[in-house]
Amino acid sequence: MRDALAGRLLAVSFGAGVDSTAMLVALRAAKLRPNVITFADTGGEKPETIAHIEAMNAVLLAWGWPQIDVCRKVPLATTGYADLHGNCLKNETLPSLAFGMKSCSIKWKQDPQDQFIKGVKRGPNTRPAHPVWIEAQSTGQRIVRLIGYDCGSADLRRSKVSIPADAEFDYAYPLHLVRWIRPDCGRAITQELGAHLVPIKSACFFCPASKQWELYWLAANHPELFERALLLERTALTGRHNRFDEAAFGASWADLVRTADTFPRTTGTVGLGRSFAWNQWARVNEVVDADFRVRRSRADRARFTLLSDTLREADNALDSRTPGVTPIRFVRRLEEAAFPR
């Protein structure tokens, strides 16, 4: 990794999850100090993610590294919303990922980080270019964007569809260079920073990619956010853009959510889960009451937490905060070079 990236202008795209945190640990082990570290806040981040950024800034300060620059898209005042959740609610639609597209990520995560580095000349996002961009333009160097994809099968698929360079940036995946999969990332963070800095999965609280164990976790830990996600889904699927054909299924989407055990087979998106509606899932699994309010008793939260722990894959992010992460040591030659005792 040092051979591949030494001497380059480095811009870390920090996602505030396990992989991107481990990427920082690996970069420090290789003695590669980034020029800028950015995080894009969609306005839908979980509180634990924002707290992790603050905690990592304390670590970076101790390292003598740049602080994490939080980037936010500022919509025009006339839009009537300030973030991705408000965008979906105002337009009565689901995030684009629910339809198999990535425009929400591009609009609310990629573009704000690009604009933070390159600068914007006009509009509500006006800002000067970052010094690393000015240096790149004046010296003819290319900035390398560092992405925290690990060597697990899912992230390997994602990186294969990415391009190594575009007109403005080169791209590199440090965790591929050190061949770390998700458990390696968690262990590296635990060893060098402490288990308390192994973060939860970073994603919007209404992300269509959420799995059922994550829905239980959200209901147990942030019932108010889960209710906001359910409202967003109901607004989208019963609003002016509703494409659910009542004639074809014998009942409206709202009726099916309230009464049916499952949705009829369809090739269309039926909710935040794409093939399932969060509202119906929550009702069938007794996460909510008849008015779609999350059950908040101590027994209910304990049940949600237990189900989250039971369903969570062993190599996923530690959202359930199950104790007992066992530290391991780095490969000996890497550890001795980077962390002399």
N, C-alpha and C positions, 0 to 999 in steps of 0.2 A: 504494500500500500504506500509506503514511503517512497519507493522508487517511482510509482505511478503518479504521485501527486506533489512531490516536493518541488518547491519553486513556483508553483502555480498560484493564481489568484483563486481563493476558495470561498464559495458561498454555500453555507449549510441551509438546506430547507428542513427546518426542525418541525416535526409533527407532534412533539410532546408525548409520544408513546414509547413503548419499550424499545423498538428498533432504533428510532432516531436518538434516544438517550444513549443507547449502547454505541451508536455511531460516534458520539462525542467522546466516549470513553476510549474507543479504538483509535480515534484521531490523536488523542493525547498520548496514548501508548506509542504511536508512531511519530510523536513530536511534530505533528502537523497542526499549526494554529490557523483556524479559519479567519478570513478577513471580515466576514459578516455572517450572522446567524439570524434567520428570519422565521417567524411563526405567523400564520394567517389565522385570525380569529373571525369565524363566520358569525359570531354572536350566538351560536348554538352549542358552545363548548360546555362540558360538564364542569362543575366547580372544582373537582379534583384536578382537572387538566390545567386550569388557570393557576391553582396552588402549586402544581408541579413546576410550571414555568418560573414562578417566584423562587422556589427552592433551588432550581437549577441555576438561576442567575446568581445566587449566593455561591454556588460551586464555581461558576465561571469567573466570578470576581476573585476568588481565592487562587484560581489558576492564572489570573492575569489575561483572561480571554475577553473578547467582546461580549456584551450583554445580548440577550435575545431581544431583537426588535419585533414587537408585535404589530403586524400589518392588518389594517381593516379597510374594506371597501366602503367608501362613503357614497351612497346613492344620491341622485338629485333630490332636492327637497320636495319636488312635485310628485315623487313616487309614493309618498305616504308610508314608507317603511325604512328601517335602518339596518336590517340584517337579513340573513337567509330565511329564517323562520317567518319574519314579517313579510318577506317577498312572497313566500308560498301562501301564507294566509290571505294576503291582500289579493293575490291573483287566483285564489281558490284552486290551487294545484299542489301536487306532491313534488318533492325534490326530483330532479331529472333522473337520478339514479334508480328511482322506482320504475322508470320506463327503460332501463338499460342504457342510459346516456350519462355523460359526465359533465354537462355544462355547468351544474351547480359548483362542482369542484374547480372548474376553470375560472368561473366568474368570481367566486368568493374566496378561493385559496391561491390558485396559481397567479392570476392577474395582479392581485394586491402585492404579492411578493416581487413579481417582475417590476411593477411600478415603483416599489420602494427602492429597488436597486437602480433602475434606469431613470427615474424621475418622471414627472408628468407636468406638461407645460400649461395646461388649462383645465378648468372644471373643478368639481368639488374635491378631487383627489390631487390637486396641484401640489407638487413638492419638488425640491431640487434633487438631482441625481446623487446617489451615494458616492463617497470618495473612491470606493473600489471600482465603480463604473467609470468614473473620470480617469482613474489610473489606467484602466484597461483601454479606454479610447485613446489616451495620449501616448501609450507605449505600444499599442498594437497587440497586446496580450488578449487572450480569451479567458473569461471567467469560467470556472468549473463549478456547476451546481451539484452539490452532494446530496443524494437521495438515500434515505434509510430503508432500502429494501433488504431483507435478510435472504438467506439461502434456502428458506422453506419453499415448498412447491408452489404455494400461492403467489409469493412475491417474485419467484423466478418467472412465473407466467406473466406477471405485470411488467417486469423489466424487459422481457422479450419483445413486447409491443412498443417499448419506448425507443426513442432514437438517441444515438450517442452524441449528437450535436444538432444544433439548428443555426439560424442566421446570427444568433446573439450569444449563445452559451454552449459549452460542452457539458456533458453529464457523466457522472461516475457514481458507482454504488460501493462504498467502502466495505460494507458488510459482506459483499460478494468476494472482495479481495482477501478478507480474512476468514472466509468460509464459515461464518456464524449463522446458525439457525436460531429460532426464537428462544429455546432454553439456554443456549449459549449467551444470548443477549441479557436475559434476566440474571444469569449467574455472574456475568462480568460486572453488571451494575451493582449487584449485591456485594461483590468482593471489593470493588474500588470506592463505591459511594455509600453503601449500606442498603439493606433491604427496604428501608423506608422510602428510598428513591427509585424503587421499581414502580413505574407509573401504571395507572389503569389504561385501558385501551382508549386512544384519542379518537373521538368521532362525535358528530352532532348527536344530541339526545334523541333526535327523530330520524336518524340515519336508516335508510331502507336496507342497508347491508347488515343490520343488527340481527343477531341470532336469538333464539328463544331464551337462552340462559341470560343474555344481556337485557332482555325485557324484564325478566324477573329481578335482575340486579337493579335496574332503574326503578322499578316499582318499590323495591325494598328501601332503596337509599334516597331516591328523589321522586316521591310520588307526584309532586306538583309538576315536575318536568314531564313525567309520563302522561299526566292528564293534558298537558299542553300539546303533546304529540298526538294524542287521541283526538283532540279538538281539531287539529290541523287536518288529520285524515278525514274526519267526518265532514269538514268544510269542503275539502277537495272532492270527495266522492258523492256529495249531495248538492254541490254548487253548480254554477253555470257551465262548467266544463265537464260535467258528469257524462261519461260515455257508456255507463252501465245500462244495458238494454233491459228494461223491466219486462217487455213482452217476451223476450227470449228466455228469461229465467223464472217468470211467474211471480216475481216479487221485486220490490225495489232493493237497492243496496242497503238502505237503512233497515228495512224489514228483515233481510237476511242476517244482518249483523245482530239484530235483537233476538231472532228466533231460530235460525238454522244452525245445525251442528257444523256443517261445512258449506263452502260455496260450491255451486255447480261448476263442472269443469269448463274452463274458459282459457283462451290464449291471451286475454287482456289482463292488465294490472288491476287487481281488486283492492289494493291497499298499500300501506307502507311496507308490508312484507312481500310485495309484488304478487306472490301466489296466495297470500292470505292477508286479511285485514287485522291490524293490531286491535281494533275495537272488538271484533268478534273473538279473537284469541283471548283477550282479557276477560271477556264475559264467560266463555266456555271454561276457562281455567280458574274462574272465581277470583280473578285479580281485582275486578271492579264490581260495584253494586249495579242496580238497575238503572241508575242515572250516570253510569260510567265514571263514578268517582272511585279512586283507588282505595282499597281497604287498608286502613292504617293501624289496626290493632297490633299489639306486640306479637300475638300469635301469628297473625297474617304476615307480618314482616319477617318473622323467623321462618315461616314456611317458604316465602319467596327466596330468602337467602339460601336455605337448604337446597331448593330446586336449582338455583343459580349455580351453587357449588357442584351439584350432582351432574348437571348437564354440560358444564364448562369443559372444553377440551383441555388436556393436560398441558399443551404447548401454547395456549392462548395467553393473552394479557391477564394480569392478576387482578381483575376487577372484583373478584370475590374476596380478595385480601386473605386468602387461606394462608395461615402461618406455616413456617417450616421450609422456606427456600434454602437449599443447601449450596453454600458458596463453593466454587471451584477455582483453581488457579489458572492464570493464563498459560499459554504455551511458554515453556521456560525461557527460551531465548527472547521472546517478545517482552516478557515481564522484567527480566533483568536489564534489558536495554532501556525500557521506558520508566520503570519504577525501582531504581536501585535502593536497596535497604541500607 
